[in-house]
Amino acid sequence: MFGWLRSLFGAGPAPADERVERPAAPVAKAPAAMAPETTMATTAEASGDDGGRDDGARYVIVGAGPAGVIAAETLRAADPDGDVLIVHGEDGPPYSRMAIPYYLTGMIDEAGTTLRKAADHYDDLGIRIRHGRVERVLADDGRLALAGGGSVTFERLLVATGATPIRPQIEGLDLPGVHPCWTLEDARDIVRLAEPGSRVVLLGAGFIGCIILEALVKRGVELTVVEMGDRMVPRMLDATAGGMLKRWCEGKGIKVLTSTSITRIEPATDAAAEGGGLAVELSGGETVPAHLVVVAAGVRANMAMLDGAGIDTDQGVLVDHHLRSSHPRVYAAGDVAQGPDFSTGGFSVHAVQPTAVDHGRIAALNMAGGDAPYKGSLVMNVLDTLGLVSCSFGRWQGADGGEQAERIDQDAYKYINLRFEDDKLVGAITLGRTDWVGVVRGLIQTEVALGPWKDKLIADPHRVMEAYLARVGTA
Amino acid sequence: MQKSLHIDPGKCTNCLQCELACSYDNEGVFNPAKSRIKVFTFHDEGRFVPYTCTQCAEAWCMQACPVDAISLDAATGAKVVSEWLCVGCKVCTIACPFGTVNYNADSGKVIKCDLCGGDPECAKACPTEAITYIDANWTGLDRMRQWAARTDAGSGAGASASA
C-alpha cells in the first residue's frame, strides 16, 4: 500500500517500519536518560583520538547534520558489512541546527539539540564518528586530507557538509559583539550577550533571521530588524504574506526596516555607549545603538574542501538523479547538494530539512549499490514568527499562465494562496493556518488532477483537505 | 497481530463523537479543534469522511523530525510524538503529505494519532462502526482495492501506484 507515495521519491526507499535504525520508545519517554555527559562521553569514546592518525572506511560521510546521519543509518541497513565513518567538523554529538532557536529561548538544553537521543545510538549501529575538519577531497585517490595532517580513505564518499553563513561586505563586521547565528558555538555566544533589555540589531529577515528573531524576542531584548529585500522572508513569502508578517512583528514591538541595509558598524562613542557598545549605521542615514548585532544574511553551500577536486559545482555540488556528483565515487546530499528539483525539472539547492532527509536516504541507497532514482525535492518551509505561522510550498510564485486561488483576512492575520498549472496544484502559501497543512504537499507531489475540485478550491482555497480526500482517496 | 484503524465513510453520520472522545482522552477537553481525528464534510454530497493518521510505513513525520521526537511504538505500529522532546518546529506538519500531524499552539508541540496506545478512543466512541480498530491486514487489503479502483479510473495517483 502507498506504493504511489513511495514512488514520489523513486523506487528506492524502504518503508521505515522495515528499517531498524530508530531507537525504541523508552528513550523518548525518559528524558532523564539524555544527560549531556552520557551522550558526549560515548561519542568521544567512539571517535577516539582525533589527532593526525590515518583512518578509512568503505563509506565515509563528511558532515554530521540530518543528511549525513540519515545516510549513515541507511547505509548501515543497506550494507550491514560495510563500515561507515562520519567525519564531524564540530565538537560533541551530531546535532540539529534547526533546534538552535529553541536552545536560544531556553526551551531545551544542548542535549535537546542532538539528532538522536539514545546515548549509544551510533555505537549500537557500528557507525563511527571522527571529529575533524576536512581540508581537501582527493577524489581520484579516494582520500580526504584533514586539517592537522591525518587522512581518511574511502570507497564511496558522501559530501553532506551543509551550508555556511554568507558574510556581507560591511565595515565593522569583525568587531566584538557582531555574531553570525549558525552553529551551536554561535548560539552560546548569543545566549551570553542577548540579555533581557539589551539592544540587538538583526541583519536579515530571511527564513533563518526570522527563526532567530523569535528566539531573541523571547529573551526579552529590544530588537531592530534590518532587511535588504522589500518585505520579510522574500524567498518564502509573497508581498501579501510578507507585509502581514511585518505588521504582525511591528505589533509585537519590533522595529522592522525593509529595503534597508547596514552600511557600517563602529564602536560606539562614549556618549552613545549607554545604548550599547556598537553604533550601527543604516542605508537611510540613521544610526542605531546596539549591544549585539546578529548576522543572518543567508547561507551558501559549504564546499570549499572540493576546490581542485575536479567535481562539478554551481550553487552547490551538482548531483544527478542518483545524487552522484560528476565523480563516480562521490555523492552529495542536503544543503550542499544541487539536486533534482521536483517543480522545475532542473537542479536546485533546497536547503530545507525534508530535502536533507530525502537526499541522505536516497544517496545512501545508491552508494550501497542500489538503484534508487530520485524524483526531485519539493521546496517547503514552515516558520513560526512570534505565534504567526507561515508555510510555503513548491512554486508559490506561480506557473506561467496558471490560475490562482486566494483568501485574505488582514485583521485576523489569515491568508492562503494556491497556485495551479492546468488543473494541478503546484504551489501554495499559507499564513495563520496550521491545521492539516501538510496535505498541500500531498496534493502537489501526487500531481493529482483536481478536476471539479479546482473550481471548488478557487471558491474556497481553505478546502485543501477536502480536495485531497475527494481526489486522492480516503486512505 | 497488529491492528489498525479502519474507516468506512459510508457509515459516518457526522455525530463527531470521535472528535470529542479523542480530544477529551488526549487533551482533557471536549474540543474538536484539539482532536487528532477530524470528520471532513461534503455537504453537497451529504457525505462525511473521518480522517486521521494511517501510521504509514514511510513515516515522513518521523524521518523529518530534527530532534528525534517521533518514534515507532513497536507494539502498535504507531508513530508517537514525545512531548518531552518535541520543540514545536512544525517540520513534520509540512512533511506529512496526508496532513495528519497538527500543531497545538497551546502546548507549543505537535499532536498526531498514536492509536491511544492500542485502544483507540475514537473507535470505541463511534456509534455506527464507521471507525473500527481491526486486523491490519484486512484494512490493508481494503485500501489496496480502493487503489486498484483508482488505477482503473486512470487518476494520476493511481497510475503511479502501479509503477
Interface residues (C-beta under 8 A of the other chain):
Chain A: M1 F2 G3 W4 L5 R6 S7 L8 P13 P15 A16 D17 E18 R22 P23 A24 A25 V27 A28 K29 P31 P66 I70 S96 M98 A99 Y102 M107 I108 G112 T113 T114 L115 R116 K117 Q353 P354 V357 R361 M380 N381 V382 D384 G387 V389 C391 F393 T434 D435 W436 V437 G438 V439 V440 R441 G442 Q445 T446 E447 V448 A449 V464 M465 E466 Y468 L469 A470 R471 V472 G473 T474 A475
Chain B: I7 P9 A33 K38 F40 T41 F42 V49 Y51 T54 C56 A57 E58 A59 W60 M62 Q63 A64 P66 V67 D68 A69 S71 L72 D73 A74 G77 V80 S82 W84 L85 V87 G88 C89 K90 V91 C92 T93 I94 A95 C96 P97 F98 G99 T100 V101 N102 Y103 A105 G108 G140 R143 M144 Q146 W147 R150 S155 G156 A157 G158 S160 A161 S162 A163
